[in-house]
Amino acid sequence: MSVHSIRKKLNCILLIDDDPATNFLHKLIIEQARIAHEIRIVYNGQEAMDYLTRQNEYQDADDELYPLPDLMFLDINMPVMDGWEFLDAYEEAFLDLPKATVICMLSTALPKNVESRLKEKSIPVTNFIEKPLRKDRLLQIMEKFFPERFEKA
């Protein structure tokens, strides 16, 4: 990977994971990389849908305090609504909207059927990443999906 510096940070990254320790670590890595103005955390797919559709506790949310994400890191195995169920709900809720948000799925192990399951979705899941997220992997994602935000160092 070539050496770049961030010219323009992402507005918001949404972490969707039920493990507080994982969220703490991933938030720390994102903060150290200085790639986003805001990092928001939800603990399952249902909370993520509430956040994105401004339902329940986010019904009166201020868009400046709770901005829509440019990038989401989505765990697969979660209670209430897992990653696959979230993708189904997201696909249905945002069917008519442009797919501007980049979604990267996270897991401790790569499921055997992940490729075929992702092909069934009209929502583009751009990457599958094994946990934990690392800074070098995060910067590769940024460089690949948000190249306009980088400048040569």
GURO-820544 format. One line per field, with one value per atom (N, C-alpha, C): x, y, z; atom name; residue in three letters; residue number from 0. Coordinates in Angstrom, 1 decimal. Layout:
// GURO-820544
east X:...
north Y:...
up Z:...
name CA:...
resn ALA:...
resi NUM:...
// end
This chain:
// GURO-820544
east 0.8:0.0:0.9:0.6:1.3:1.0:2.0:1.8:0.9:-0.1:-1.1:-1.4:-1.9:-2.5:-3.9:-4.7:-6.1:-6.3:-7.0:-7.3:-8.7:-9.6:-10.9:-11.5:-11.7:-12.2:-13.6:-14.0:-15.3:-16.2:-17.4:-18.3:-18.6:-18.9:-19.3:-19.0:-18.5:-18.4:-19.3:-20.1:-21.0:-20.4:-20.2:-19.8:-21.0:-21.2:-22.4:-21.9:-21.8:-21.2:-21.7:-22.0:-22.5:-21.4:-20.2:-19.1:-18.5:-18.7:-18.1:-16.6:-15.9:-14.4:-14.0:-14.7:-14.4:-14.7:-15.8:-16.1:-15.1:-14.7:-13.7:-12.4:-11.9:-10.7:-10.8:-11.9:-12.1:-12.3:-12.9:-13.1:-11.7:-10.9:-9.5:-8.7:-8.8:-8.0:-8.5:-9.8:-10.3:-9.9:-10.0:-9.5:-8.1:-7.2:-5.8:-5.5:-6.3:-6.1:-6.6:-7.4:-7.9:-8.6:-9.5:-10.2:-11.7:-12.2:-13.6:-13.8:-14.8:-15.2:-16.0:-16.9:-17.7:-17.6:-17.7:-17.7:-18.9:-19.9:-21.1:-21.1:-21.6:-21.6:-23.1:-23.5:-24.7:-24.4:-25.3:-24.9:-25.6:-26.4:-27.0:-27.7:-28.1:-28.7:-29.9:-30.8:-32.0:-31.6:-30.7:-30.2:-29.7:-29.0:-28.4:-29.6:-30.6:-31.8:-32.5:-32.6:-33.2:-32.4:-31.1:-30.2:-30.4:-30.4:-30.4:-31.8:-32.8:-34.2:-34.8:-34.0:-34.5:-35.7:-35.7:-36.8:-36.4:-37.4:-37.2:-36.4:-35.3:-34.5:-33.9:-33.8:-33.2:-34.3:-35.6:-36.7:-36.5:-36.0:-35.9:-34.4:-33.6:-32.1:-31.7:-30.8:-30.3:-29.3:-29.4:-28.5:-27.0:-26.8:-25.4:-24.8:-25.7:-25.2:-25.1:-26.0:-26.1:-26.1:-25.0:-25.0:-25.1:-25.6:-25.7:-24.3:-23.9:-22.6:-22.1:-20.9:-20.2:-19.7:-19.4:-18.8:-19.4:-19.8:-20.3:-19.4:-19.1:-18.5:-19.5:-19.9:-21.0:-20.5:-20.8:-20.5:-21.6:-21.3:-22.2:-23.0:-22.4:-23.1:-23.4:-24.7:-25.2:-26.5:-26.9:-28.3:-29.3:-30.5:-31.7:-31.8:-30.8:-30.8:-29.3:-29.0:-27.6:-27.3:-26.0:-25.6:-26.3:-26.7:-27.4:-28.8:-29.5:-30.8:-30.8:-29.7:-29.6:-29.5:-28.7:-28.6:-29.9:-30.7:-32.1:-32.9:-32.9:-33.7:-33.2:-31.9:-31.3:-31.7:-31.6:-31.9:-33.4:-34.3:-35.7:-36.0:-35.3:-35.6:-35.0:-33.9:-33.2:-33.1:-34.1:-34.2:-34.1:-34.8:-34.8:-33.7:-32.9:-31.9:-30.6:-29.7:-28.4:-27.6:-26.8:-26.0:-24.7:-24.8:-23.6:-22.7:-23.4:-22.6:-21.9:-20.6:-19.8:-20.0:-20.2:-20.5:-19.4:-18.7:-17.7:-18.1:-18.2:-18.6:-17.4:-17.6:-16.6:-17.0:-16.0:-16.2:-14.9:-14.9:-13.7:-13.2:-14.1:-13.8:-14.7:-14.1:-14.8:-15.8:-17.1:-18.1:-17.9:-18.1:-17.9:-18.8:-20.0:-21.0:-21.1:-20.1:-20.2:-20.2:-19.5:-19.4:-20.8:-21.4:-22.7:-23.8:-23.7:-24.8:-24.7:-23.4:-23.3:-23.8:-23.6:-24.1:-25.6:-26.3:-27.7:-28.2:-27.4:-27.8:-27.6:-28.6:-28.4:-27.6:-27.5:-26.7:-25.3:-24.4:-23.0:-22.2:-21.9:-21.0:-19.6:-18.8:-17.6:-16.4:-16.4:-15.3:-15.8:-15.0:-15.2:-13.9:-13.9:-12.6:-12.7:-11.6:-11.5:-11.2:-11.8:-11.6:-10.2:-9.6:-9.9:-9.5:-10.2:-9.8:-8.4:-7.6:-6.2:-6.1:-5.2:-5.1:-4.7:-3.8:-3.4:-4.5:-5.4:-6.5:-7.5:-7.7:-8.6:-8.2:-6.9:-6.4:-6.5:-6.4:-6.6:-8.0:-9.0:-10.4:-10.6:-10.0:-10.2:-9.6:-8.4:-7.8:-8.6:-9.2:-9.9:-11.3:-12.0:-13.4:-13.6:-12.6:-12.7:-11.4:-10.9:-9.6:-9.6:-10.8:-10.8:-10.5:-10.4:-10.2:-8.7:-7.9:-6.4:-5.6:-4.5:-3.5:-2.1:-1.3:0.0:0.8:1.5:2.3:3.7
north -1.2:0.0:1.2:2.2:3.4:4.3:5.2:6.0:7.2:7.4:8.4:9.1:10.3:10.9:11.3:11.3:11.6:13.1:13.4:14.8:15.2:14.2:14.5:13.3:13.4:12.3:11.9:10.7:10.2:10.9:11.2:11.8:10.9:9.6:8.7:7.3:6.5:5.1:4.5:3.5:2.8:1.4:1.1:-0.3:-1.0:-2.2:-3.0:-4.3:-4.5:-5.6:-5.7:-6.9:-7.1:-7.2:-7.2:-7.4:-6.0:-5.5:-4.2:-4.2:-5.2:-5.2:-5.0:-5.7:-5.6:-4.2:-3.6:-2.2:-1.3:-1.5:-0.6:-0.6:-1.8:-2.0:-1.3:-1.6:-1.1:0.4:1.0:2.4:3.0:2.4:2.9:2.9:1.9:1.7:2.8:3.0:4.0:5.4:5.7:7.0:7.2:6.2:6.4:6.6:6.0:6.2:7.6:8.3:9.6:9.7:8.7:8.7:9.1:9.3:9.7:10.7:11.6:12.6:12.0:11.0:10.4:8.9:8.2:6.8:6.4:5.7:5.4:3.9:3.4:2.0:1.6:0.5:-0.2:-1.7:-2.4:-3.7:-4.9:-4.6:-5.7:-5.1:-5.9:-5.4:-4.6:-4.9:-4.1:-2.7:-2.6:-1.2:-0.5:-1.2:-0.5:0.0:-0.9:-0.4:0.7:0.7:1.8:3.1:3.0:4.2:4.7:3.8:4.2:4.7:4.2:4.6:5.6:6.0:6.9:6.5:5.2:4.6:4.5:4.3:4.1:5.1:4.8:5.8:6.8:6.6:7.5:8.3:8.2:8.8:10.3:11.0:12.4:12.8:11.9:12.1:13.3:14.0:15.1:14.5:14.9:14.3:14.7:15.8:16.2:15.3:15.0:14.1:12.7:12.3:10.9:10.8:11.1:11.2:9.8:9.7:8.5:8.1:6.8:6.4:6.3:6.6:6.3:4.9:4.3:3.0:2.3:1.0:0.2:-1.0:-1.4:-2.7:-3.5:-4.6:-5.4:-6.8:-7.2:-8.5:-9.5:-10.7:-11.7:-12.3:-12.7:-13.4:-12.4:-12.1:-11.2:-11.6:-11.3:-11.6:-10.6:-10.9:-10.0:-10.1:-9.5:-9.5:-9.6:-10.8:-11.0:-10.2:-10.4:-9.7:-10.0:-11.3:-11.6:-11.1:-11.1:-10.6:-9.0:-8.4:-7.0:-6.6:-7.4:-7.2:-7.3:-8.3:-8.4:-7.2:-6.8:-5.6:-4.3:-4.2:-3.0:-3.0:-4.1:-4.2:-3.8:-4.3:-3.9:-2.5:-1.9:-0.5:0.5:0.1:1.1:0.7:-0.1:-0.6:0.5:1.6:2.7:3.7:3.6:4.6:4.2:5.2:4.8:4.1:3.1:2.3:3.0:4.1:4.9:4.4:3.7:3.2:1.9:1.9:0.7:-0.2:-1.4:-2.4:-3.4:-3.6:-4.6:-5.6:-6.9:-7.8:-8.3:-8.5:-8.9:-10.3:-11.1:-12.3:-12.9:-13.7:-14.3:-15.4:-16.0:-17.0:-16.8:-17.1:-17.0:-18.1:-17.8:-18.9:-19.5:-20.8:-21.5:-21.0:-20.6:-20.2:-18.7:-18.0:-16.5:-16.0:-16.5:-16.0:-16.2:-17.4:-17.6:-16.8:-16.6:-15.8:-14.4:-13.9:-12.5:-12.2:-13.2:-13.0:-12.9:-13.5:-13.4:-12.0:-11.2:-9.8:-8.8:-7.9:-6.7:-5.6:-5.7:-4.7:-5.1:-4.3:-4.7:-4.7:-5.9:-6.1:-6.1:-5.1:-4.9:-5.8:-6.2:-6.9:-7.9:-8.9:-9.8:-9.8:-9.4:-9.2:-10.0:-10.7:-11.4:-10.5:-10.7:-9.9:-10.3:-9.4:-7.9:-7.1:-6.0:-5.0:-4.5:-4.4:-3.8:-2.5:-1.7:-0.3:-0.5:-1.4:-1.5:-1.9:-2.8:-3.3:-2.2:-1.4:-0.2:0.8:1.1:2.0:1.4:0.1:-0.5:-0.3:-0.5:-0.2:1.2:2.1:3.5:3.9:3.4:3.7:3.1:1.9:1.2:1.9:2.2:2.6:4.1:4.8:6.3:6.9:6.6:7.1:8.6:9.3:10.7:11.4:10.7:11.3:11.2:10.7:10.6:11.5:11.8:12.5:11.9:11.9:11.4:12.1:11.4:12.0:12.3
up 0.0:0.0:0.0:-0.8:-0.9:0.4:0.6:1.8:1.5:2.2:2.0:3.4:3.3:4.4:4.1:5.2:5.0:4.7:3.6:3.2:3.8:3.8:4.3:5.0:6.3:7.1:6.7:7.0:6.9:7.9:7.6:8.6:9.7:9.5:10.5:10.2:11.2:11.1:12.1:11.7:12.6:12.9:14.2:14.6:15.1:14.5:14.9:15.4:16.8:17.4:18.8:19.3:20.6:21.7:21.3:22.3:22.6:23.9:24.3:24.1:24.4:24.3:22.9:21.9:20.5:20.1:20.5:20.1:20.6:21.9:22.5:21.7:21.3:20.5:19.1:18.5:17.1:17.1:18.1:18.2:18.4:19.3:19.5:18.3:17.5:16.2:15.2:15.1:14.2:14.7:16.0:16.5:16.2:16.4:16.2:14.7:13.8:12.4:11.9:12.7:12.4:11.1:10.9:9.5:9.6:10.8:10.9:12.0:11.7:12.7:13.8:13.5:14.5:14.4:15.5:15.6:16.5:16.0:16.7:16.9:18.0:18.4:18.7:18.1:18.4:18.7:19.4:19.9:19.2:18.2:17.4:16.1:15.3:14.0:14.2:15.2:15.4:15.9:16.7:17.2:16.0:15.1:13.9:13.0:12.8:12.0:12.6:14.0:14.7:14.4:14.5:14.3:12.8:11.9:10.5:10.0:10.6:10.2:11.2:12.2:13.2:13.9:14.4:15.2:16.7:17.5:18.9:19.6:20.2:21.0:20.0:18.7:17.8:17.1:17.5:16.8:16.6:17.7:17.6:17.5:17.0:17.0:16.1:16.5:15.8:14.8:13.5:12.5:12.7:13.4:13.6:14.7:15.7:16.8:16.4:15.6:15.1:13.6:13.0:11.5:10.9:9.7:9.0:8.6:8.6:8.4:6.9:6.7:5.4:5.3:6.5:6.6:7.8:7.6:8.7:8.8:10.1:10.3:11.1:10.5:10.9:11.3:12.6:13.1:12.6:12.4:11.9:13.1:14.1:15.2:16.4:16.4:17.5:17.9:19.2:19.6:19.0:19.2:18.7:17.2:16.5:15.0:14.6:14.0:13.6:12.3:11.9:10.7:9.4:9.2:8.0:8.1:9.2:9.4:9.2:9.7:9.5:8.0:7.2:5.8:5.1:5.5:4.9:5.2:6.5:6.9:6.2:6.1:5.5:4.0:3.4:2.0:1.7:2.6:2.4:2.7:3.8:4.2:3.2:2.6:1.8:0.3:-0.1:-1.5:-2.5:-2.3:-3.3:-3.1:-2.1:-1.9:-2.5:-2.9:-3.4:-2.3:-2.8:-1.8:-1.6:-0.8:-0.6:0.5:1.4:2.6:2.3:2.7:2.5:3.8:3.5:4.6:4.6:5.7:5.9:7.0:6.7:7.7:8.5:9.8:10.7:11.3:11.6:12.3:12.8:13.8:14.3:13.4:12.6:11.6:10.3:9.2:7.9:7.8:7.7:7.5:6.1:6.0:4.8:3.7:4.0:2.9:2.7:3.2:3.2:1.7:0.8:-0.5:-1.2:-1.1:-1.7:-1.0:0.3:1.0:0.6:0.4:0.0:-1.4:-2.3:-3.7:-3.8:-2.8:-2.7:-2.4:-1.9:-1.4:-2.5:-2.6:-3.5:-2.9:-1.5:-0.8:-1.0:-1.4:-1.6:-0.3:0.2:1.3:0.6:1.0:0.2:0.6:1.9:2.4:3.5:3.7:4.9:5.6:6.8:7.6:8.9:9.2:10.4:11.5:12.7:13.9:14.4:15.1:15.3:14.1:13.9:12.9:13.2:12.2:12.4:11.6:12.1:11.4:10.0:9.6:8.2:7.4:7.9:7.1:7.0:8.0:8.0:6.9:6.9:5.9:4.4:4.3:3.0:2.5:3.4:3.1:2.7:3.5:3.2:1.8:1.5:0.2:-0.9:-0.7:-1.8:-2.1:-1.0:-1.2:-1.1:-0.5:-0.4:-0.9:-2.1:-2.6:-2.7:-2.9:-3.0:-1.7:-0.6:0.7:1.1:0.2:0.4:-0.5:0.0:-0.8:-0.6:-1.6:-1.5:-0.4:0.4:1.5:0.9
name N:CA:C:N:CA:C:N:CA:C:N:CA:C:N:CA:C:N:CA:C:N:CA:C:N:CA:C:N:CA:C:N:CA:C:N:CA:C:N:CA:C:N:CA:C:N:CA:C:N:CA:C:N:CA:C:N:CA:C:N:CA:C:N:CA:C:N:CA:C:N:CA:C:N:CA:C:N:CA:C:N:CA:C:N:CA:C:N:CA:C:N:CA:C:N:CA:C:N:CA:C:N:CA:C:N:CA:C:N:CA:C:N:CA:C:N:CA:C:N:CA:C:N:CA:C:N:CA:C:N:CA:C:N:CA:C:N:CA:C:N:CA:C:N:CA:C:N:CA:C:N:CA:C:N:CA:C:N:CA:C:N:CA:C:N:CA:C:N:CA:C:N:CA:C:N:CA:C:N:CA:C:N:CA:C:N:CA:C:N:CA:C:N:CA:C:N:CA:C:N:CA:C:N:CA:C:N:CA:C:N:CA:C:N:CA:C:N:CA:C:N:CA:C:N:CA:C:N:CA:C:N:CA:C:N:CA:C:N:CA:C:N:CA:C:N:CA:C:N:CA:C:N:CA:C:N:CA:C:N:CA:C:N:CA:C:N:CA:C:N:CA:C:N:CA:C:N:CA:C:N:CA:C:N:CA:C:N:CA:C:N:CA:C:N:CA:C:N:CA:C:N:CA:C:N:CA:C:N:CA:C:N:CA:C:N:CA:C:N:CA:C:N:CA:C:N:CA:C:N:CA:C:N:CA:C:N:CA:C:N:CA:C:N:CA:C:N:CA:C:N:CA:C:N:CA:C:N:CA:C:N:CA:C:N:CA:C:N:CA:C:N:CA:C:N:CA:C:N:CA:C:N:CA:C:N:CA:C:N:CA:C:N:CA:C:N:CA:C:N:CA:C:N:CA:C:N:CA:C:N:CA:C:N:CA:C:N:CA:C:N:CA:C:N:CA:C:N:CA:C:N:CA:C:N:CA:C:N:CA:C:N:CA:C:N:CA:C:N:CA:C:N:CA:C:N:CA:C:N:CA:C:N:CA:C:N:CA:C:N:CA:C:N:CA:C:N:CA:C:N:CA:C:N:CA:C:N:CA:C:N:CA:C:N:CA:C:N:CA:C:N:CA:C:N:CA:C:N:CA:C:N:CA:C:N:CA:C:N:CA:C:N:CA:C:N:CA:C:N:CA:C:N:CA:C
resn MET:MET:MET:SER:SER:SER:VAL:VAL:VAL:HIS:HIS:HIS:SER:SER:SER:ILE:ILE:ILE:ARG:ARG:ARG:LYS:LYS:LYS:LYS:LYS:LYS:LEU:LEU:LEU:ASN:ASN:ASN:CYS:CYS:CYS:ILE:ILE:ILE:LEU:LEU:LEU:LEU:LEU:LEU:ILE:ILE:ILE:ASP:ASP:ASP:ASP:ASP:ASP:ASP:ASP:ASP:PRO:PRO:PRO:ALA:ALA:ALA:THR:THR:THR:ASN:ASN:ASN:PHE:PHE:PHE:LEU:LEU:LEU:HIS:HIS:HIS:LYS:LYS:LYS:LEU:LEU:LEU:ILE:ILE:ILE:ILE:ILE:ILE:GLU:GLU:GLU:GLN:GLN:GLN:ALA:ALA:ALA:ARG:ARG:ARG:ILE:ILE:ILE:ALA:ALA:ALA:HIS:HIS:HIS:GLU:GLU:GLU:ILE:ILE:ILE:ARG:ARG:ARG:ILE:ILE:ILE:VAL:VAL:VAL:TYR:TYR:TYR:ASN:ASN:ASN:GLY:GLY:GLY:GLN:GLN:GLN:GLU:GLU:GLU:ALA:ALA:ALA:MET:MET:MET:ASP:ASP:ASP:TYR:TYR:TYR:LEU:LEU:LEU:THR:THR:THR:ARG:ARG:ARG:GLN:GLN:GLN:ASN:ASN:ASN:GLU:GLU:GLU:TYR:TYR:TYR:GLN:GLN:GLN:ASP:ASP:ASP:ALA:ALA:ALA:ASP:ASP:ASP:ASP:ASP:ASP:GLU:GLU:GLU:LEU:LEU:LEU:TYR:TYR:TYR:PRO:PRO:PRO:LEU:LEU:LEU:PRO:PRO:PRO:ASP:ASP:ASP:LEU:LEU:LEU:MET:MET:MET:PHE:PHE:PHE:LEU:LEU:LEU:ASP:ASP:ASP:ILE:ILE:ILE:ASN:ASN:ASN:MET:MET:MET:PRO:PRO:PRO:VAL:VAL:VAL:MET:MET:MET:ASP:ASP:ASP:GLY:GLY:GLY:TRP:TRP:TRP:GLU:GLU:GLU:PHE:PHE:PHE:LEU:LEU:LEU:ASP:ASP:ASP:ALA:ALA:ALA:TYR:TYR:TYR:GLU:GLU:GLU:GLU:GLU:GLU:ALA:ALA:ALA:PHE:PHE:PHE:LEU:LEU:LEU:ASP:ASP:ASP:LEU:LEU:LEU:PRO:PRO:PRO:LYS:LYS:LYS:ALA:ALA:ALA:THR:THR:THR:VAL:VAL:VAL:ILE:ILE:ILE:CYS:CYS:CYS:MET:MET:MET:LEU:LEU:LEU:SER:SER:SER:THR:THR:THR:ALA:ALA:ALA:LEU:LEU:LEU:PRO:PRO:PRO:LYS:LYS:LYS:ASN:ASN:ASN:VAL:VAL:VAL:GLU:GLU:GLU:SER:SER:SER:ARG:ARG:ARG:LEU:LEU:LEU:LYS:LYS:LYS:GLU:GLU:GLU:LYS:LYS:LYS:SER:SER:SER:ILE:ILE:ILE:PRO:PRO:PRO:VAL:VAL:VAL:THR:THR:THR:ASN:ASN:ASN:PHE:PHE:PHE:ILE:ILE:ILE:GLU:GLU:GLU:LYS:LYS:LYS:PRO:PRO:PRO:LEU:LEU:LEU:ARG:ARG:ARG:LYS:LYS:LYS:ASP:ASP:ASP:ARG:ARG:ARG:LEU:LEU:LEU:LEU:LEU:LEU:GLN:GLN:GLN:ILE:ILE:ILE:MET:MET:MET:GLU:GLU:GLU:LYS:LYS:LYS:PHE:PHE:PHE:PHE:PHE:PHE:PRO:PRO:PRO:GLU:GLU:GLU:ARG:ARG:ARG:PHE:PHE:PHE:GLU:GLU:GLU:LYS:LYS:LYS:ALA:ALA:ALA
resi 0:0:0:1:1:1:2:2:2:3:3:3:4:4:4:5:5:5:6:6:6:7:7:7:8:8:8:9:9:9:10:10:10:11:11:11:12:12:12:13:13:13:14:14:14:15:15:15:16:16:16:17:17:17:18:18:18:19:19:19:20:20:20:21:21:21:22:22:22:23:23:23:24:24:24:25:25:25:26:26:26:27:27:27:28:28:28:29:29:29:30:30:30:31:31:31:32:32:32:33:33:33:34:34:34:35:35:35:36:36:36:37:37:37:38:38:38:39:39:39:40:40:40:41:41:41:42:42:42:43:43:43:44:44:44:45:45:45:46:46:46:47:47:47:48:48:48:49:49:49:50:50:50:51:51:51:52:52:52:53:53:53:54:54:54:55:55:55:56:56:56:57:57:57:58:58:58:59:59:59:60:60:60:61:61:61:62:62:62:63:63:63:64:64:64:65:65:65:66:66:66:67:67:67:68:68:68:69:69:69:70:70:70:71:71:71:72:72:72:73:73:73:74:74:74:75:75:75:76:76:76:77:77:77:78:78:78:79:79:79:80:80:80:81:81:81:82:82:82:83:83:83:84:84:84:85:85:85:86:86:86:87:87:87:88:88:88:89:89:89:90:90:90:91:91:91:92:92:92:93:93:93:94:94:94:95:95:95:96:96:96:97:97:97:98:98:98:99:99:99:100:100:100:101:101:101:102:102:102:103:103:103:104:104:104:105:105:105:106:106:106:107:107:107:108:108:108:109:109:109:110:110:110:111:111:111:112:112:112:113:113:113:114:114:114:115:115:115:116:116:116:117:117:117:118:118:118:119:119:119:120:120:120:121:121:121:122:122:122:123:123:123:124:124:124:125:125:125:126:126:126:127:127:127:128:128:128:129:129:129:130:130:130:131:131:131:132:132:132:133:133:133:134:134:134:135:135:135:136:136:136:137:137:137:138:138:138:139:139:139:140:140:140:141:141:141:142:142:142:143:143:143:144:144:144:145:145:145:146:146:146:147:147:147:148:148:148:149:149:149:150:150:150:151:151:151:152:152:152
// end
